[in-house]
């Protein structure tokens, strides 16, 4: 499981919320989260019980937002008050004492400030914009180091022993799923994949092949080589994406092109900052997948991010469809489990409704992706035959 | 992400995982909008279903947030009540099925 990504997403969600709400409090305004919830509650009828507790539509959201906002404020006030008291005490007592004592107490006060600041930072009560930049920079440096190290890396006999427990579990889970031809939700993350030694990665690729899954031929050439799989080193950038194992399609020559052009979206937009973060690097795949008569003469111009606009759109729709299906499955399962645990209809009902809704979305996405790809390909073929035609406006009345 | 949603955690954990799911769905909705815009800019047509899908995702997100709050906040209310009134036992004995 992408534990790191999960933690980062949760943290960044709550950190951002804390920053905005604390800033609002500092300015004496109602935090936007609470304001929004209150407006929704009022829009939905705005009922309250005799004691003032909100009821009706949007009540829970308002209460949740208020609780969070109150907690932010209470903590901030408590900490600031305590620090102020200590400073006041120091100001009173200092004139009576010698320099050494004063220096020591000042050091304690500053140390306390530092600890509070760190605590506040962890709980999202301070401005973190600088922190974010440093983090991205650190990651970029780590990434460069890793790439350099990999370039020099020689195969070690005890690679499997160097894994942490967490990594071992992850590898076992992925290997288990892939060797049975099952996809994992979510895919193993980029950082996690390249955190594994090349021998272990080769092992996983072999397991995927045994399970009948397909992994892009341009992905992780070193591991592919080690695993004895065909390697395509034509991609110009280091791959920025997780392995994105895909089930093999029904044996169909045209479908092979569709699958090779698919790329998994790396679901960590806030994390991946290292140099050269491109959207999609499947140019090599697309070129290899077009029919033999048009590899060099194909006039389909890839967009700057690689892959044509319509192919990329279709690929993204398919990715979204898969993610949605994952959630549909998970939420439906949760609904059933909660129902079995005797949670009320108000909880498992909506969860089951979501199952239906998300299923519709996934179907829509899949159908549209297919239409876009097929229609786009057909018109592209037509332009291959007659590339001098300027566009639809010239030929449609 | 979807892996992390299971019913065996505490109510706060479940609520958290649902909030994360909501954020993920938001990303998917944003992608939907971006794709629709891109295709519209390039004069593609017949993609009205993208609007429909966007609507369905919005509805799902609302439901998800609703459930997350019910589980998280509701769970907390009941937990605090039980912790303050430790004598109380089963729900049925309070006259509730």
Interface residues (C-beta under 8 A of the other chain):
Chain A: X1 X2 X5 X6 X9 X10 X13 X60 X61 X63 X64 X67 X184 X185 X186 X265 X267 X269 X309 X310 X313 X316 X317 X320 X323 X324 X326 X327 X329 X330 X331 X333 X334 X337 X338 X341 X343 X346 X347 X350 X351 X353 X354 X357 X358 X360 X361 X364 X365 X367 X368 X371 X372 X392
Chain B: X1 X2 X3 X4 X5 X6 X7 X8 X14 X16 X19 X20 X21 X23 X24 X25 X27 X28 X31 X32 X35 X38 X39 X42 X43 X44 X46 X47 X49 X50 X52 X53 X56 X57 X59 X60 X63 X64 X65 X66 X67 X69 X70 X71 X72 X73 X74
